[in-house]
Amino acid sequence: MKNISDHDLSQMDEVWQANLSEPTVRSLLTRTLDELRVARDRLNQNPDNSSRPPGSMPPWQSGDAKAKPDNAAAGESPIAPVAQVAKRAGRPVGAPGHGRSQKLTPTKFVYKHPDACAGCLQPFTAQAQGQAWTAWDTLELCSSRQGATCPQQLGLHLEVTRTYLILRTCACKHTTRAVAERAQDDSLWEGVHITEQRLLGPRLAATVVYLSLRMRLPRRKVQELLLELFGLEISTALIDQTIKQTARSVEPLWADLVRQLQEAVLAHADETSWPERQLRLWLWVFCCSHTVLYVIGMRTKEMVDSVLGAAFLGIFMTDGYQAYRSTVNRLRCWAHLKRKLRGVAESTNTQAARGGQAMLELFASLMQGVFEARAQFKAMPAATQQEPPALPAVTHAKQVEELKALCENYRHAKHEALRAIAREFLNDWQVIMRVLGDPMLPLTHNAAERQLRHWVIARRISYGTRTLVGSNSVALLASVIDTCWLRGASATDLLARAISAARLGLAAPGLPPIAPHLLGRNGALMGV
């Protein structure tokens, strides 16, 4: 049931009430009391009992309460309160704005009528009097293949739909306005409002998001491209709002991304620095053969636990960062270890260089043994009963013993780098050597590094993000876009459907299906 608007309330005087029946008055009183309770609860919110930041309090109340940040539970959205900045980004509140100067010519008209009277709740008849009380234009990116109103027009073009909201008068003399659908405000998405009354349609909004994130175009470049291709003038503020509104629209997909990642046979992880104004945060990536998940937060063990948790039972491929070591079923990236050994072997310290070179040669021979075993496994006919080839753990057992002996010998070396790499091997010996018993396991976590490379370039262009909402918008949209890319699905199509559903208050669409060849052990390890 819709809330009573200011327009409705202004008509509910004593004369109007006198003509209502007792059941109708009681129903109206119940609705009014419910709305009054909600309004009082909202009025009484402060940083001690809600997610409101201290800066939202009036000056005479700002010192009475302090914000208490809440930690997000595992599997939920990655949004978490952080320290507030001194100055609000963007246009100051109260500063004069600028309206649209470009006039649009509508090509399609839509009329929205109220279903029932807001006063007596009686449905309107077809003969009820009505007139338009407001309207707005929506621009949508269309083509002849998408059922455009001009199918003879080839290629992409913009269509302008003008939506009229109709006002009707009931037999009880109460006038009711049709209103645009609007999602409830979320304190975690401060300033991000979702409503169908938007200038950019779902597909055009999805295209703007794709250009900004996947194509790494700055806001100004997206603005220039739309003006060059379609003659459309929009502001960079509208582009920024569209990105954040789209991120909030796809937030319901977060739980599915976490669940499908936790069910993967093999997952990779990596992290890179990500500035958020004065904060130095980290962009984490967790990926498998069919799902990518990004989170922006601190560089702590809790970030890993909040994403994977105890539900993840697969194999976890990482580098040597200690935050990953709590995971039992783990693999180590051999490329990182090989680079460290090469660095020691190229040392100007003769003794350290000699020890590093010896360890590097043994380690390279073990890596070659893994490649040879893989080639033999792939050459075996699948239907024969031929004995599988010997594993590298057996064929290269002597090299394994020699490498371990060198690590034991250098664990107390005076040279810092040689001592550190020897201890790193010994501390993670079983994890590092696990691939010798199963050569089809990956040797590196290049899958995670490849996913991060795109966003490292984006970070250099944009210098990170400025707000909490901006950081979580990047993480959510990057997760959805890259997951669609892995599954061979259209990211803009999913984003457009998510935007359309959110604006109408409907459930978000599901993620694209996972192809069978990406599931299971063989699919998870393929090409990694």
Rosetta blueprint (number, residue, H / E / L):
1 M L
2 K L
3 N L
4 I L
5 S L
6 D H
7 H H
8 D H
9 L H
10 S L
11 Q L
12 M L
13 D L
14 E H
15 V H
16 W H
17 Q H
18 A H
19 N L
20 L L
21 S L
22 E H
23 P H
24 T H
25 V H
26 R H
27 S H
28 L H
29 L H
30 T H
31 R H
32 T H
33 L H
34 D H
35 E H
36 L H
37 R H
38 V H
39 A H
40 R H
41 D H
42 R H
43 L H
44 N L
45 Q L
46 N L
47 P L
48 D L
49 N L
50 S L
51 S L
52 R L
53 P L
54 P H
55 G H
56 S H
57 M L
58 P L
59 P L
60 W L
61 Q L
62 S L
63 G L
64 D L
65 A L
66 K L
67 A L
68 K L
69 P L
70 D L
71 N L
72 A L
73 A L
74 A L
75 G L
76 E L
77 S L
78 P L
79 I L
80 A L
81 P L
82 V L
83 A L
84 Q L
85 V L
86 A L
87 K L
88 R L
89 A L
90 G L
91 R L
92 P L
93 V L
94 G L
95 A L
96 P L
97 G L
98 H L
99 G L
100 R L
101 S L
102 Q L
103 K L
104 L L
105 T L
106 P L
107 T L
108 K E
109 F E
110 V E
111 Y E
112 K E
113 H L
114 P L
115 D L
116 A E
117 C L
118 A L
119 G L
120 C L
121 L L
122 Q L
123 P E
124 F L
125 T L
126 A L
127 Q L
128 A L
129 Q L
130 G E
131 Q E
132 A E
133 W E
134 T E
135 A E
136 W E
137 D E
138 T E
139 L E
140 E E
141 L E
142 C E
143 S L
144 S H
145 R H
146 Q H
147 G L
148 A L
149 T L
150 C L
151 P L
152 Q L
153 Q L
154 L L
155 G L
156 L L
157 H E
158 L E
159 E E
160 V E
161 T E
162 R E
163 T E
164 Y E
165 L E
166 I E
167 L E
168 R E
169 T E
170 C L
171 A L
172 C L
173 K L
174 H L
175 T E
176 T E
177 R E
178 A L
179 V L
180 A L
181 E L
182 R E
183 A L
184 Q L
185 D L
186 D L
187 S H
188 L H
189 W H
190 E L
191 G L
192 V L
193 H L
194 I L
195 T E
196 E L
197 Q L
198 R L
199 L L
200 L E
201 G L
202 P H
203 R H
204 L H
205 A H
206 A H
207 T H
208 V H
209 V H
210 Y H
211 L H
212 S H
213 L H
214 R L
215 M L
216 R L
217 L L
218 P L
219 R H
220 R H
221 K H
222 V H
223 Q H
224 E H
225 L H
226 L H
227 L H
228 E H
229 L H
230 F H
231 G L
232 L L
233 E L
234 I L
235 S L
236 T H
237 A H
238 L H
239 I H
240 D H
241 Q H
242 T H
243 I H
244 K H
245 Q H
246 T H
247 A H
248 R H
249 S H
250 V H
251 E H
252 P H
253 L H
254 W H
255 A H
256 D H
257 L H
258 V H
259 R H
260 Q H
261 L H
262 Q H
263 E L
264 A L
265 V L
266 L E
267 A E
268 H E
269 A E
270 D E
271 E E
272 T E
273 S E
274 W E
275 P E
276 E E
277 R L
278 Q L
279 L E
280 R E
281 L E
282 W E
283 L E
284 W E
285 V E
286 F E
287 C E
288 C L
289 S L
290 H L
291 T L
292 V E
293 L E
294 Y E
295 V E
296 I E
297 G E
298 M L
299 R L
300 T L
301 K H
302 E H
303 M H
304 V H
305 D H
306 S H
307 V H
308 L L
309 G H
310 A H
311 A H
312 F L
313 L L
314 G L
315 I E
316 F E
317 M E
318 T E
319 D L
320 G L
321 Y L
322 Q H
323 A H
324 Y H
325 R L
326 S L
327 T L
328 V L
329 N L
330 R E
331 L E
332 R E
333 C L
334 W H
335 A H
336 H H
337 L H
338 K H
339 R H
340 K H
341 L H
342 R H
343 G H
344 V H
345 A H
346 E L
347 S L
348 T L
349 N L
350 T H
351 Q H
352 A H
353 A H
354 R H
355 G H
356 G H
357 Q H
358 A H
359 M H
360 L H
361 E H
362 L H
363 F H
364 A H
365 S H
366 L H
367 M H
368 Q H
369 G H
370 V H
371 F H
372 E H
373 A H
374 R H
375 A H
376 Q H
377 F H
378 K H
379 A H
380 M L
381 P L
382 A L
383 A L
384 T L
385 Q L
386 Q L
387 E L
388 P L
389 P L
390 A L
391 L L
392 P H
393 A H
394 V H
395 T H
396 H L
397 A H
398 K H
399 Q H
400 V H
401 E H
402 E H
403 L H
404 K H
405 A H
406 L H
407 C H
408 E H
409 N H
410 Y H
411 R L
412 H L
413 A L
414 K L
415 H L
416 E H
417 A H
418 L H
419 R H
420 A H
421 I H
422 A H
423 R H
424 E H
425 F H
426 L H
427 N H
428 D L
429 W H
430 Q H
431 V H
432 I H
433 M L
434 R H
435 V H
436 L H
437 G H
438 D L
439 P L
440 M L
441 L L
442 P L
443 L L
444 T L
445 H L
446 N H
447 A H
448 A H
449 E H
450 R H
451 Q H
452 L H
453 R H
454 H H
455 W H
456 V H
457 I H
458 A H
459 R H
460 R H
461 I H
462 S H
463 Y L
464 G L
465 T E
466 R L
467 T L
468 L H
469 V H
470 G H
471 S H
472 N H
473 S H
474 V H
475 A H
476 L H
477 L H
478 A H
479 S H
480 V H
481 I H
482 D H
483 T H
484 C H
485 W H
486 L H
487 R L
488 G L
489 A L
490 S L
491 A H
492 T H
493 D H
494 L H
495 L H
496 A H
497 R H
498 A H
499 I H
500 S H
501 A H
502 A H
503 R H
504 L L
505 G L
506 L L
507 A L
508 A L
509 P L
510 G L
511 L L
512 P L
513 P L
514 I L
515 A L
516 P H
517 H H
518 L H
519 L L
520 G H
521 R H
522 N H
523 G H
524 A H
525 L H
526 M L
527 G L
528 V L
